Amino acid sequence: MEVFPTKISDVLLIKPKVFRDTRGLFLETWQKERYRKHGVPTEYVQDNLSVSVKNTLRGLHFQHCHPQGKLITVLSGKIFDVVVDLRKDSETFGKWVGSTLNGETFDQMWIPPGFAHGFCVLSEQAVFNYKCTDYYEPSDERTLLWNDPILNIAWPITGTPIISPKDQKGTGFKELKL
């Protein structure tokens, strides 16, 4: 695998080796020692699977008291994955980084705890898995407004995005209580 830093410290783009032949393909989506060498945690407590249709936008979600690190892997389709740095002591506090991930290359994004996370679906459907370093706590979940003008995220969406009522009511960046 190859690991590339992004413009935000600790957020990594991971390109696994994909072995293809006439039968199909094989790849490792996670291997404890290999990922540990690149600073990706080796203890996960929960795996989640998300299936979404084209133009769906989910996020920007985070947990305040129980922040989750996430290792994102797209299994099919294509998404634009976005993280916003909510670490107050970080030089990139309030900055975002995005990357297109798809089920052809199986590129991954490592998102450390302390970030808001969201994505939009660019293909007809997208299926992705993500490993979490802490449990989901519904009472602790917060939503950062996906289209906050301060963040100015360049979502590559055509038409009107499909957004849940909860995500439409997200909190603006200046109003966040971190």
Residue pairs with C-beta under 8 A, 6 or more apart in sequence:
1 14
1 15
1 16
1 17
1 28
1 34
2 14
2 15
3 12
3 13
3 14
3 15
3 38
4 12
4 13
4 14
4 15
5 11
5 12
5 13
6 12
6 13
6 97
6 99
7 92
7 95
7 97
8 83
8 85
8 90
8 92
8 95
8 96
8 97
9 90
9 91
9 92
10 39
10 110
10 112
11 83
11 97
11 109
11 110
11 111
11 112
11 115
12 38
12 39
12 40
12 109
12 110
13 99
13 107
13 108
13 109
14 35
14 38
14 40
14 107
14 108
14 109
14 110
15 105
15 107
15 108
16 27
16 28
16 29
16 106
16 107
16 108
17 27
17 28
18 25
18 26
18 27
18 105
18 106
19 25
19 26
19 27
27 106
28 34
29 73
29 106
29 108
29 129
30 71
30 131
32 42
33 42
35 41
35 42
35 71
36 42
40 71
40 110
41 69
41 133
43 133
44 71
44 131
44 132
44 133
45 132
45 133
45 134
45 135
46 131
46 132
46 134
46 135
46 136
47 129
47 130
47 131
47 132
48 129
48 130
48 132
48 136
49 127
49 128
49 129
50 58
50 126
50 127
50 128
50 129
50 130
51 125
51 126
51 127
52 58
52 79
52 121
52 125
52 126
53 121
53 124
53 125
53 162
54 121
54 122
54 123
54 124
54 125
55 120
55 121
55 157
55 158
55 159
55 160
55 161
55 162
56 120
56 121
56 161
56 162
56 163
57 118
57 119
57 120
57 121
57 146
57 155
57 157
57 161
57 162
57 163
57 167
58 118
58 119
58 120
58 163
58 164
58 167
59 82
59 116
59 117
59 118
59 119
59 143
59 144
59 146
59 167
60 82
60 84
60 116
60 117
60 118
60 143
60 144
60 145
60 146
60 170
61 116
61 117
61 118
61 141
61 142
61 143
61 144
62 68
62 86
62 115
62 116
62 117
62 141
62 142
62 144
63 134
63 136
63 137
63 140
63 141
63 142
64 140
64 142
64 178
65 137
65 140
66 134
66 135
66 137
66 140
67 113
67 114
67 115
67 134
68 113
68 132
68 133
68 134
68 136
69 110
69 111
69 112
69 113
69 132
69 133
69 134
70 109
70 110
70 111
70 117
70 130
70 131
70 132
70 133
71 108
71 109
71 110
71 111
71 130
71 131
72 81
72 101
72 108
72 109
72 110
72 111
72 128
72 129
72 130
73 101
73 106
73 108
73 128
73 129
73 130
74 101
74 102
74 103
74 106
74 107
74 126
74 127
74 128
75 103
75 106
75 127
75 128
75 129
76 103
76 125
76 126
76 127
77 102
77 103
77 121
77 122
77 123
77 124
77 125
77 126
77 127
77 128
78 100
78 101
78 102
78 103
78 121
78 122
78 123
78 126
79 100
79 101
79 102
79 119
79 120
79 121
79 122
79 123
79 126
79 128
80 98
80 99
80 100
80 101
80 119
80 120
80 122
80 155
80 156
81 98
81 99
81 100
81 101
81 109
81 117
81 118
81 119
82 96
82 97
82 98
82 117
82 118
82 119
82 120
82 153
82 155
83 96
83 97
83 98
83 109
83 111
83 115
83 116
83 117
84 94
84 95
84 96
84 115
84 116
84 117
84 144
84 151
84 153
84 173
85 92
85 93
85 94
85 95
85 96
85 114
85 115
86 93
86 114
86 115
86 116
86 144
86 176
86 178
87 93
87 114
87 115
88 178
90 114
94 150
94 151
94 173
96 151
96 153
98 153
98 154
99 107
99 109
100 122
100 156
101 107
101 108
101 109
101 128
102 123
103 126
103 127
111 117
113 133
113 134
116 142
116 144
118 144
118 146
119 128
120 155
120 156
120 157
120 161
122 156
142 171
142 176
143 166
143 167
143 169
143 170
143 171
144 151
144 170
144 171
144 173
144 176
145 170
145 171
145 172
145 173
146 153
146 155
146 161
146 163
146 167
146 170
147 153
147 155
148 170
148 172
148 173
150 172
150 173
150 174
151 173
155 161
